[in-house]
Amino acid sequence: MALRFALAVNSQGIFRNKHFGDARKFLIYEQKEDKFVLVDTLENPYRVYDEMHGHGSYAKAKLIIDFLKSNNVQVLVAMQFGQNITIINEHFIPIIIYSENVDEVLSVLNKHLHWIDDEWNKKKTNHSLFIIKSGILKKDIK
């Protein structure tokens, strides 16, 4: 099964140092034959949900989880995750990256894809957090 990745970006398609759920849109990529293919661009309908319900609300996390699961996403990629990462990792593999450039991030993800595939195939819930800079770090979420 090809994994689907949701990349949390701003309106110009650039990563920003914001929590995943605060992204303006999600670029949905599917990994196919050693490359990533853009399959969809989704506006984040819950981006401003916190303004009405308080920052880091469980309700917002649940809405985003359901939204991305309905789009067959398994991996979330952002510069930051908030306190709801303990809920997110029950459903997705969270990945923190350090570049604003989508092409650079996809290149690094592709280099470390075997780690991500292995995590998805071995665990159905409570996924580890991956932190990718020039190398990769995998750590449990508590």
Order of alpha helices (4+ residues) and beta strands (2+ residues): beta-beta-beta-alpha-alpha-beta-alpha-beta-alpha-alpha-beta-beta
